[in-house]
């Protein structure tokens, strides 16, 4: 465990380059949801508005559903050949599809081939993200073990969140400077092309990172031939618990991404205005995530996790109920309180995950838990929320869904097997 009161130069480089690279790659993945309202008109114009929305969000969800497979594939190489090599491969799987989507003809130009290609490109991005974020979590946690690990991992999540901020900022600029007709004609392509270029830049940045000491210290006999098999044989309970622990985070991330479209579609707020508010809120969230990391180091990750998920159990429905009171002040208030509570979760659940698994299968364990949660809880959230709103005829239905998932995650930590070591209570 590190005893110094400051990070080494190598650790600082790891934190900066990992966070910046994560921001650029995450932008590539989530820019789609910011332009979902445009994409559905260009690729599913023949369907009713409800069905077009479902199809567009289903393609978004496909990227999430493929994340476990991507995690298995990339984690195999990460646990056998090192964490760094995965960083250089996943970025290509993210950047190339982003460029391809930006250049993709619409349904009006090439017919049904257009949505099929759109689906394929999103599938590629889902595979890439399945390897990317777990690799980053493993990489950073092994470079900064023990000392200020909560803050270190929070910088990674703050960086990833900055990818959301960049996406929100690009959307704000385009939606404010271009008309609806211009967005439909060419404007929607710009953010995807920018994303592809960002991804290529990320690849060059990651060339300067060094492999972790934990992986390099493994003896040849410790390296597993098939890490996934070893994981399922000896650590399946940890994978199950990890999946439930991450479930609430995956749904919260979806809520942040879905916010502009949700407020525009169901409360008829001006989309460009909501995106501007979302951009400012995302910057606030990035700063608060760093505060959450410091709190995790100070009070212990299990305690902080239970406090955060418990608050979401009690208040999630209220966040959405506030939106029924017309006025932007209530939108902003709801967003800020929700962001403040969520910000304490990333560092705490990241430490939990990395402590659940030994070094030889750590990347595989983190990837499987993280990606299963995002596939089945986060990835299905767009469809679940849309169907619940329609079925219950209530715009508050997402609040019910968020409350249920928060209960599941809180219970997994409080009542689940005591698999987490070195816990401060």
C-alpha positions as CSV (number, residue, x, y, z in Angstrom):
1,X,0.0,0.0,0.0
2,X,1.3,3.4,-0.9
3,X,2.3,5.6,2.1
4,X,3.1,8.8,0.4
5,X,0.7,11.8,0.6
6,X,0.8,12.4,-3.1
7,X,0.6,10.4,-6.4
8,X,3.8,9.5,-8.2
9,X,4.4,11.0,-11.7
10,X,3.5,7.6,-13.3
11,X,0.2,7.4,-11.3
12,X,-0.7,11.0,-12.4
13,X,0.0,10.1,-16.0
14,X,-2.2,7.0,-15.7
15,X,-5.1,9.0,-14.1
16,X,-4.9,11.8,-16.7
17,X,-4.6,9.6,-19.8
18,X,-7.1,7.0,-18.7
19,X,-9.6,9.6,-17.8
20,X,-9.1,11.6,-21.0
21,X,-9.2,8.5,-23.2
22,X,-12.3,7.3,-21.5
23,X,-14.0,10.6,-22.1
24,X,-13.3,10.5,-25.8
25,X,-14.4,6.9,-26.2
26,X,-17.6,7.2,-24.1
27,X,-18.6,10.2,-26.2
28,X,-18.6,7.9,-29.3
29,X,-20.9,5.5,-27.6
30,X,-23.6,7.8,-26.1
31,X,-23.9,10.5,-28.7
32,X,-26.5,8.3,-30.4
33,X,-29.1,8.8,-27.6
34,X,-28.8,12.6,-27.9
35,X,-29.9,12.5,-31.5
36,X,-32.4,9.7,-31.1
37,X,-35.3,12.0,-31.9
38,X,-33.6,12.8,-35.3
39,X,-32.5,9.3,-36.1
40,X,-36.0,7.9,-35.7
41,X,-37.3,10.3,-38.3
42,X,-34.5,9.4,-40.8
43,X,-34.4,5.6,-40.3
44,X,-37.9,4.7,-39.2
45,X,-40.1,7.2,-40.8
46,X,-42.6,4.6,-42.1
47,X,-43.5,3.6,-38.5
48,X,-45.9,5.3,-36.1
49,X,-44.2,7.7,-33.6
50,X,-44.5,5.2,-30.8
51,X,-43.0,2.3,-32.8
52,X,-40.3,4.5,-34.3
53,X,-39.2,5.5,-30.8
54,X,-39.2,1.9,-29.7
55,X,-37.1,0.8,-32.7
56,X,-34.6,3.7,-32.3
57,X,-34.2,2.9,-28.5
58,X,-34.0,-0.8,-29.2
59,X,-30.9,-0.2,-31.4
60,X,-29.4,1.8,-28.6
61,X,-30.2,-1.0,-26.2
62,X,-28.5,-3.6,-28.5
63,X,-25.2,-1.9,-27.8
64,X,-25.7,-2.5,-24.1
65,X,-26.9,-6.1,-24.6
66,X,-23.7,-7.0,-26.4
67,X,-21.5,-5.6,-23.7
68,X,-21.2,-8.9,-21.8
69,X,-20.0,-10.6,-24.9
70,X,-17.5,-7.8,-25.6
71,X,-16.4,-8.1,-21.9
72,X,-15.7,-11.8,-22.3
73,X,-13.8,-11.4,-25.5
74,X,-11.6,-8.5,-24.5
75,X,-11.2,-9.6,-20.9
76,X,-9.8,-12.9,-22.1
77,X,-6.9,-11.1,-23.7
78,X,-6.6,-8.6,-20.9
79,X,-6.2,-11.3,-18.2
80,X,-3.8,-13.3,-20.4
81,X,-1.7,-10.6,-22.2
82,X,-2.2,-7.5,-20.1
83,X,-4.6,-4.6,-19.6
84,X,-2.9,-2.1,-21.8
85,X,-3.3,-4.1,-25.1
86,X,-7.1,-4.0,-24.7
87,X,-7.0,-0.2,-24.6
88,X,-5.5,0.0,-28.1
89,X,-8.0,-2.5,-29.6
90,X,-11.3,-1.4,-28.2
91,X,-10.8,2.2,-29.3
92,X,-10.8,1.1,-33.0
93,X,-14.0,-0.9,-32.5
94,X,-15.6,2.3,-31.2
95,X,-14.1,4.9,-33.5
96,X,-14.6,3.2,-36.9
97,X,-18.4,2.5,-36.4
98,X,-18.8,6.1,-35.3
99,X,-17.3,7.4,-38.5
100,X,-19.4,4.9,-40.4
101,X,-22.7,6.1,-38.8
102,X,-21.8,9.7,-39.7
103,X,-21.5,8.7,-43.3
104,X,-24.4,6.2,-43.4
105,X,-27.1,6.8,-46.0
106,X,-30.7,7.0,-44.6
107,X,-33.7,4.8,-45.2
108,X,-34.9,7.2,-47.9
109,X,-31.7,6.7,-49.8
110,X,-31.0,2.9,-49.5
111,X,-34.1,1.5,-47.9
112,X,-34.1,-1.2,-45.2
113,X,-30.3,-1.6,-45.5
114,X,-29.8,1.7,-43.6
115,X,-31.3,0.6,-40.3
116,X,-29.6,-2.8,-40.6
117,X,-26.2,-1.2,-41.0
118,X,-27.0,1.2,-38.2
119,X,-27.7,-1.9,-36.0
120,X,-24.4,-3.6,-37.0
121,X,-22.4,-0.5,-36.2
122,X,-24.0,-0.1,-32.8
123,X,-23.3,-3.8,-32.1
124,X,-19.6,-3.2,-32.8
125,X,-19.7,-0.2,-30.4
126,X,-21.4,-2.3,-27.7
127,X,-18.7,-5.0,-28.0
128,X,-16.0,-2.3,-27.6
129,X,-17.5,-0.6,-24.6
130,X,-17.9,-4.0,-23.0
131,X,-14.1,-4.2,-22.9
132,X,-13.2,-0.6,-22.5
133,X,-14.7,0.5,-19.1
134,X,-13.8,-2.7,-17.2
135,X,-10.3,-2.5,-18.5
136,X,-10.0,1.1,-17.3
137,X,-11.4,0.2,-13.8
138,X,-8.9,-2.7,-13.5
139,X,-6.0,-0.7,-14.9
140,X,-6.5,2.3,-12.6
141,X,-7.2,0.3,-9.5
142,X,-4.1,-1.8,-10.0
143,X,-1.9,1.3,-10.5
144,X,-3.2,3.0,-7.4
145,X,-3.9,0.3,-4.8
146,X,-4.9,1.2,-1.3
147,X,-4.0,4.8,-1.0
148,X,-6.7,7.2,-2.3
149,X,-8.1,4.5,-4.5
150,X,-11.6,6.0,-4.2
151,X,-10.5,9.4,-5.5
152,X,-8.3,7.7,-8.2
153,X,-11.3,5.8,-9.6
154,X,-13.5,8.8,-9.3
155,X,-11.2,10.6,-11.7
156,X,-11.8,7.9,-14.3
157,X,-15.6,8.2,-13.9
158,X,-15.3,12.0,-14.0
159,X,-13.5,11.6,-17.3
160,X,-16.1,9.2,-18.7
161,X,-18.7,11.7,-17.6
162,X,-16.8,14.4,-19.4
163,X,-17.5,12.3,-22.5
164,X,-21.2,12.8,-21.7
165,X,-20.5,16.5,-21.2
166,X,-18.8,16.8,-24.6
167,X,-21.7,15.0,-26.2
168,X,-24.2,17.3,-24.5
169,X,-22.1,20.3,-25.5
170,X,-21.9,19.3,-29.1
171,X,-25.7,18.7,-29.1
172,X,-26.3,22.1,-27.6
173,X,-24.3,23.8,-30.3
174,X,-25.9,22.0,-33.1
175,X,-29.4,22.2,-31.9
176,X,-29.0,25.9,-31.2
177,X,-27.3,26.9,-34.4
178,X,-29.1,24.6,-36.9
179,X,-32.8,24.4,-37.8
180,X,-34.7,21.2,-37.6
181,X,-34.5,20.8,-41.3
182,X,-30.7,21.3,-41.3
183,X,-30.3,18.7,-38.5
184,X,-32.3,16.2,-40.5
185,X,-30.4,17.0,-43.7
186,X,-26.8,16.9,-42.5
187,X,-26.4,18.2,-38.9
188,X,-26.9,14.9,-37.2
189,X,-23.9,13.4,-39.0
190,X,-21.4,16.0,-37.5
191,X,-21.3,14.6,-34.0
192,X,-20.6,11.0,-35.2
193,X,-17.8,12.1,-37.4
194,X,-16.3,14.1,-34.6
195,X,-16.6,11.0,-32.4
196,X,-14.7,8.9,-34.8
197,X,-11.8,11.4,-34.9
198,X,-11.9,11.6,-31.0
199,X,-11.6,7.8,-30.9
200,X,-8.5,7.8,-33.1
201,X,-7.0,10.5,-30.9
202,X,-7.6,8.3,-27.9
203,X,-5.7,5.5,-29.4
204,X,-2.6,7.6,-29.7
205,X,-2.9,8.9,-26.2
206,X,-3.0,5.4,-24.7
207,X,0.3,4.3,-26.3
208,X,2.1,6.1,-23.5
209,X,0.5,4.1,-20.7
210,X,2.5,1.4,-18.8
211,X,1.2,-2.1,-17.8
212,X,0.2,-2.5,-14.2
213,X,2.7,-3.9,-11.6
214,X,0.0,-6.4,-10.4
215,X,-0.3,-8.0,-13.8
216,X,3.5,-8.0,-14.5
217,X,4.1,-9.7,-11.1
218,X,1.9,-12.7,-12.0
219,X,3.8,-16.0,-12.4
220,X,3.3,-17.9,-15.7
221,X,1.4,-20.6,-13.8
222,X,-1.0,-18.0,-12.4
223,X,-2.1,-16.8,-15.8
224,X,-5.3,-18.7,-16.7
225,X,-5.6,-20.4,-20.1
226,X,-9.3,-19.5,-20.3
227,X,-10.0,-16.8,-17.6
228,X,-13.8,-16.9,-18.1
229,X,-14.0,-20.6,-17.3
230,X,-12.0,-20.0,-14.1
231,X,-14.2,-17.1,-13.2
232,X,-17.4,-19.1,-13.6
233,X,-16.0,-22.1,-11.8
234,X,-14.8,-20.3,-8.6
235,X,-16.3,-16.8,-8.6
236,X,-19.9,-17.0,-9.9
237,X,-21.4,-15.8,-6.6
238,X,-19.2,-12.7,-6.8
239,X,-20.3,-12.1,-10.4
240,X,-23.9,-12.3,-9.4
241,X,-23.5,-9.9,-6.4
242,X,-21.4,-7.5,-8.5
243,X,-24.1,-7.4,-11.2
244,X,-26.8,-6.5,-8.7
245,X,-24.5,-3.9,-7.1
246,X,-23.9,-2.1,-10.4
247,X,-27.6,-2.3,-11.5
248,X,-28.6,1.0,-10.0
249,X,-25.6,2.8,-11.5
250,X,-26.5,1.6,-15.0
251,X,-30.1,2.8,-14.7
252,X,-29.0,6.2,-13.3
253,X,-26.6,6.7,-16.2
254,X,-29.5,5.9,-18.6
255,X,-31.7,8.5,-16.8
256,X,-29.1,11.2,-17.4
257,X,-28.8,10.3,-21.1
258,X,-32.6,10.0,-21.5
259,X,-33.4,13.3,-19.6
260,X,-33.5,15.7,-22.6
261,X,-35.6,13.5,-24.8
262,X,-37.9,12.6,-21.9
263,X,-38.6,16.2,-21.0
264,X,-39.0,17.2,-24.6
265,X,-41.4,14.3,-25.5
266,X,-43.6,14.1,-22.4
267,X,-43.4,17.6,-20.9
268,X,-42.9,19.6,-24.2
269,X,-39.9,21.6,-23.1
270,X,-37.8,23.1,-25.8
271,X,-35.2,20.4,-26.6
272,X,-32.3,22.8,-27.2
273,X,-33.0,24.6,-23.9
274,X,-33.1,21.3,-22.0
275,X,-29.9,20.2,-23.6
276,X,-28.2,23.4,-22.5
277,X,-29.3,22.8,-18.9
278,X,-28.2,19.2,-19.2
279,X,-24.7,20.3,-20.3
280,X,-24.3,22.5,-17.2
281,X,-25.7,19.8,-15.0
282,X,-23.3,17.2,-16.5
283,X,-20.3,19.5,-15.6
284,X,-21.6,19.8,-12.1
285,X,-21.9,16.0,-11.9
286,X,-18.3,15.5,-13.1
287,X,-17.1,17.7,-10.2
288,X,-19.3,16.0,-7.6
289,X,-18.1,12.6,-8.7
290,X,-14.6,13.7,-7.5
291,X,-16.1,14.8,-4.2
292,X,-17.8,11.4,-4.0
293,X,-14.4,9.7,-4.4
294,X,-12.9,11.6,-1.5
295,X,-15.9,10.7,0.7
296,X,-15.4,7.1,-0.2
297,X,-11.8,7.2,0.9
298,X,-12.9,9.0,4.1
299,X,-15.9,6.9,5.2
300,X,-15.4,3.5,3.5
301,X,-17.0,2.3,0.3
302,X,-19.6,0.0,1.7
303,X,-21.1,2.7,4.0
304,X,-21.1,5.3,1.2
305,X,-22.7,2.9,-1.2
306,X,-25.5,2.0,1.2
307,X,-26.1,5.7,1.9
308,X,-26.4,6.5,-1.8
309,X,-28.6,3.7,-2.9
310,X,-30.8,4.1,0.2
311,X,-31.3,7.8,-0.7
312,X,-32.4,6.7,-4.2
313,X,-34.9,4.3,-2.8
314,X,-36.5,7.0,-0.8
315,X,-36.4,9.9,-3.3
316,X,-36.4,8.5,-6.8
317,X,-40.1,8.8,-7.4
318,X,-40.1,12.3,-5.9
319,X,-37.5,13.4,-8.6
320,X,-40.0,12.6,-11.3
321,X,-43.0,13.9,-9.4
322,X,-41.3,17.4,-9.2
323,X,-41.3,17.5,-13.0
324,X,-45.1,17.6,-13.1
325,X,-44.9,21.1,-11.5
326,X,-44.5,23.2,-14.6
327,X,-41.4,25.4,-14.5
328,X,-37.7,25.0,-15.3
329,X,-36.7,25.7,-11.6
330,X,-38.2,22.3,-10.6
331,X,-36.5,20.6,-13.5
332,X,-33.1,22.0,-12.4
333,X,-33.8,21.3,-8.7
334,X,-34.7,17.7,-9.4
335,X,-31.6,17.2,-11.6
336,X,-29.2,18.7,-9.1
337,X,-30.4,16.6,-6.2
338,X,-30.4,13.5,-8.2
339,X,-26.9,14.2,-9.5
340,X,-25.6,14.9,-5.9
341,X,-26.9,11.6,-4.7
342,X,-25.6,9.6,-7.6
343,X,-22.1,11.1,-7.5
344,X,-21.1,9.2,-4.4
345,X,-21.8,5.8,-6.0
346,X,-19.1,5.4,-8.8
347,X,-16.0,5.2,-6.7
348,X,-17.6,3.0,-4.1
349,X,-19.0,0.4,-6.5
350,X,-15.7,0.4,-8.5
351,X,-13.7,-0.4,-5.4
352,X,-16.2,-3.2,-4.5
353,X,-15.8,-4.7,-7.9
354,X,-12.0,-4.7,-8.0
355,X,-11.9,-6.2,-4.5
356,X,-14.2,-9.1,-5.4
357,X,-11.8,-10.8,-7.8
358,X,-8.1,-12.0,-7.6
359,X,-5.6,-10.5,-10.1
360,X,-5.5,-13.5,-12.6
361,X,-9.2,-13.1,-13.3
362,X,-9.9,-9.6,-12.1
363,X,-10.5,-8.1,-15.5
364,X,-12.9,-10.9,-16.4
365,X,-14.8,-10.6,-13.2
366,X,-15.1,-6.8,-13.4
367,X,-16.1,-7.0,-17.0
368,X,-18.8,-9.7,-16.5
369,X,-20.4,-8.1,-13.5
370,X,-20.3,-4.6,-14.9
371,X,-21.5,-5.5,-18.4
372,X,-24.3,-7.8,-17.2
373,X,-25.7,-5.0,-15.1
374,X,-25.5,-2.5,-18.0
375,X,-27.0,-5.0,-20.4
376,X,-30.0,-6.2,-18.4
377,X,-30.7,-3.2,-16.3
378,X,-29.3,-0.2,-18.1
379,X,-29.6,-1.5,-21.6
380,X,-33.3,-2.5,-21.2
381,X,-34.2,0.8,-19.4
382,X,-35.2,2.7,-22.6
383,X,-37.7,0.0,-23.6
384,X,-38.9,-0.7,-20.0
385,X,-39.5,3.0,-19.3
386,X,-41.2,3.6,-22.7
387,X,-43.5,0.6,-22.2
388,X,-44.2,1.4,-18.5
389,X,-45.2,5.0,-19.5
390,X,-47.6,3.6,-22.2
391,X,-49.0,0.8,-20.0
392,X,-49.6,2.8,-16.9
393,X,-50.4,5.9,-18.8
394,X,-48.2,7.8,-16.4
395,X,-45.0,9.9,-17.1
396,X,-43.9,9.1,-13.6
397,X,-43.3,5.4,-14.4
398,X,-39.5,5.7,-14.8
399,X,-39.5,6.9,-11.1
400,X,-41.0,3.6,-10.1
401,X,-38.5,1.6,-12.1
402,X,-35.6,3.5,-10.6
403,X,-36.9,2.9,-7.1
404,X,-37.2,-0.8,-7.7
405,X,-33.7,-1.1,-9.0
406,X,-32.3,0.9,-6.1
407,X,-34.0,-1.5,-3.7
408,X,-32.3,-4.4,-5.5
409,X,-28.8,-2.9,-5.4
410,X,-29.1,-1.8,-1.7
411,X,-30.3,-5.3,-0.8
412,X,-27.4,-6.9,-2.7
413,X,-24.9,-5.0,-0.6
414,X,-26.7,-5.1,2.8
415,X,-28.0,-8.7,2.7
416,X,-25.7,-10.3,0.2
417,X,-22.7,-12.5,1.0
418,X,-19.9,-10.7,2.8
419,X,-17.6,-10.9,-0.1
420,X,-16.1,-7.4,0.3
421,X,-12.9,-7.2,2.2
422,X,-11.4,-4.3,4.2
423,X,-14.7,-2.7,4.7
424,X,-15.1,0.3,7.0
425,X,-18.3,0.2,9.0
